[in-house]
Amino acid sequence: MLEKTYDAAGIEPKIAKRWDEANAFAAGAGAKPGAENFCIVIPPPNVTGSLHMGHALNNTLQDILVRFERMRGKDVLWQPGMDHAGIATQMVVERQLAERKEPHRRDMGREAFVDRIWQWKDESGGMIFNQLKRLGASCDWERERFTMDEGLSKAVLEVFVTLYNEGLIYKDKRLVNWDPKLLTAISDLEVEQVEIKGNLWHFRYPLEDGLTYEHPYNLDEEGNHIAWKPSDGEPAGYETRDYLVVATTRPETMLGDTGVAVHPDDPRYKKLIGKHVILPLVGRRIPIVADEYPDPEAGTGAVKMTPAHDFNDFEVGKRHDLPAINIMTVDGHVTLKDNDDFLEGLKQEGKLLEVLEEIDGMERFAARKAVVEKMDELGLLALIEPHTHMVPHGDRGGVPIEPFLTDQWYVNAAELAKPAIASVREGRTNFVPKNWEKTYFDWM
């Protein structure tokens, strides 16, 4: 008599056992002689956890396809495997080491740490494959693969070298999202914007050789001078200044400034374009450049340029050939004394000697406090105003990321996209419904 409810636990293991005994899912099982090949490589689930509903849906769709093609007599392989998951696995294994009071990965060395990752894979991977088997996934379970297998690693290296030789992979020095806790570059997708109640520090940068200019101002109700912006119309008056005021949320980066940018149409600074300021604390002579990036209505309208520590500054720096001076170590400490780029052209005397002795080696946020204090001592701290803003954090490390100048490998995606675009245009690949072609071309 048919049971009222389906007893999965009682029925499915028996069916799975029969499949295993019959070797029903082996590559080529039941194929006709000379049959056409049909293969799906499973999008490998991460070794770090268990499956979710998305895996259930995706693998069910794959299973439908491979079972259908087996029934048609094709030589079918559904290749199972797992992904080592990069940083996610590293964090899990590091946490495990800490819980067991074992040496940190940096202390044990790369080879020993990779061995621990393999141990973790053996511990957690079995659960993932068992879940797939419980779903009835008809993979060839005798051919399990892992993305760190020797064969796969060799294939990745071979493809990398081939792409390099074909000019499709190139090395370039660019800014990346750097996690100073995990000591790695992370993608934009791994960055979270966190609202922080911080400050906006206004600093005075002295003009070179005592140069002065007339700076417009407005008056408040009590007759005090307040900032004037181009949208305010006619200013209340002008005051003679021998400095520019720049505003920043990251004072520590000023040590790496190589320019000040102003908008070419900002009337306050037109006469100063092409002139220079002297970077406080450091003594570096840096140019005032005209660029569309600064907003005359925001802040003071004059923007300090630190190409090695800000993505926008990096682009402005490229347009004006500003040097990119990296003043941070990979773990977020200030490096000055042994930094040839920083020291180039500087006279190691006066305030710079003090900075080299006191700030070199400081953790970045301690350096921020020290820079503000020294600017205040010199009478160059014009204003501190509360400022709530978004600060990018690494979603795994949980600390503010540092825009960091480093050598990275890049793929020439534009060149690789050409054959993919041609495949659709020439009808070799079809979208259903057809209107998705536009989205595809836009993405490409």
Buried (B, 14 or more C-beta within 10 A) or exposed (E): EEEEEEEEEEEBEEEEEEBEEEEEBBBEBBBEEEBEEBEBEBEBBBBBEEBEEEBBEBBEEBBEEBBEBBEEEBBBBBBBBBBBBEBBBBBBBBEBBEEEEEEEBEEBEEEEBBEBBBEBBEEBBEEBBEBBBBBBBBBBBEBBBBBBEEEBEEEEEEEEEEBEEEEBBEEEEBBBBBBBBBEBBBEEEBBBEEEBEBBBBBBBBBBBEEBEBEBBBBEEEEEEEEBBBBEBEEBBEEEEBEBBBBBBBBBBBBBBBBBBBBBBEBEBBEEBBEBBBBBBBBBBEBBBBBBEBBEBEEBBBBBBBBBBBBEBBBEBBEEBEBBBBBBBBBEBBBBBEEBEBBBEEBEEEEBBEEBBEEBBBBBBEBBBEBBBEBBEEBEBBBBEEEBEEEBBBBBBBEEBBBBBBEEEEEEEEEEEEEEBEEEBEEEEEEEEEEEEBEEEEEEE
